[in-house]
Structures are given as structure tokens and as C-alpha cells.
Amino acid sequence: MNIDELLSQAKLASEDHVKFARFVAVTEALCDEQSPLVSAERLSVIRDTWFELELINALALDEWESHGKPADWTEVWNSRFRSDAQELVGKLYNLLSL
């Protein structure tokens, strides 16, 4: 995946918990020291941001699963997780846009 594809996915990542989980999974590759998409200077900040994304993802997926994996989980996602997800995705987007 190239940087333009990641940035495109970032724009939609916080719409729901499924898109967010997919985005977090894809962006894990950015934490690799060998990633051609990340400069060595920004690697630490990107790792920290990705770790925060992963925490939100884990909390959201755990709660979704504990509710029986409902097909429509929009209300809970929007009220409990979306704001934090948007903030972190925005931070990562800005880091990748530099």
C-alpha cells in the first residue's frame, strides 16, 4: 500500500468500528523500521500514535464483541469511540502528510 492509499483510507477510518479496525491493521506496517513510507525521524511518533489507535481499536472491538457483535453498532461507536478515533487518525494523517 502506498501513502496516497493510506491517506485515502484515513479519511473514512473513523466512520465505523469495522473500517477503523481495518485501518489500524493496515497501518501497523508503518511501525516497521523498514517501512519505506516513514522516515526514521518520525518513526517514534508514528509508533506512539499507532499504539494509541490500537488501544482504541482493542477497547471498541472488545465492547462490540461483548454486545454479541451486533450488525448495527453505530450508536455506541459514535458515542464512545468515534471522537477519539477521529483525533488519532487525524494525527496520523498529519504525520504521513508531511
N, C-alpha and C positions, 0 to 999 in steps of 0.2 A: 504494500500500500504506500502511496506517495503522500506528500504533505498536503496537497490540494484535496485528496480524497478524505484525509483525516479532518481537515478543516470543514469540509462539507458535512461530514458525519457529526462533527461537534455542534453544528447549528441545530441539529434535530435531536441530539442525545438526551436532553432532559424532558422530552415530550412525554415519555412513559418509562416505566421501570425496565421494560424489555430492551428498548433502544439504548437506555443508559447502561445496562449490563453488557450489551454487545460492544458499546463504545469503550467501556472500561477494559474489557477483554482485549480488544484490538490495540488499545493504547499501551498495554503492558510492554509491548515490544520497544517502546520508546525508552524504557528504563535500562535497556541493554547498552553497555559501553560501546558495543559495535554498531549501534544504530546509526545509519547514515543521515537520519533525519534530525539528530540532536547534536549540537556542538558540546564539546567537553565542558565548556564554561557554564552551560545551562543544565547539564545533566543532573546535578544535585537538586536543583529547584524543581525540575520536571519530575524527578523521583518522588520528592516530598508531595507534590501536587497529586501525582498518580496514587500515592498511598492514601491520601485523603479521599480521592474518588473511590478507591477500593473499599474504604471503611463505610462510606455512604451506601455503596452497592451491596455490601455484605449485610448491613442493617436492614436495608429495604427488602432484599431477597429473603432474608430470614423472616421478616414480618409477613411478607406476601405468602411464603410457604406455610407459616403458622395459621394463616387465614384460609388455608385449603387451596391455594393457587387459583384464586378467582379469575375468570376471564376479564372482568371489568374491575380494575383496581385503581381507577383514575382518581377517585375522591381521596383515597388515602395517600397515594403518591403525591398529588398536588398539595395536600395539606401538611404532610410530614416531611417529605424528602425533596420535592422539586426545587425549592428555593436554594437549598444547599448545593444540589446537583448543578443548577444553573451557574451559581457563583464559581464553583470549581471548574466546570467545563469552560467558562469564560476565562478563567485564569490560565488554564492550559492552552486555550485558543490563542490568547495574547502571547504566551511564551513561544508558541510554534510559529506565530506570525512575524516574529522579529527577524 
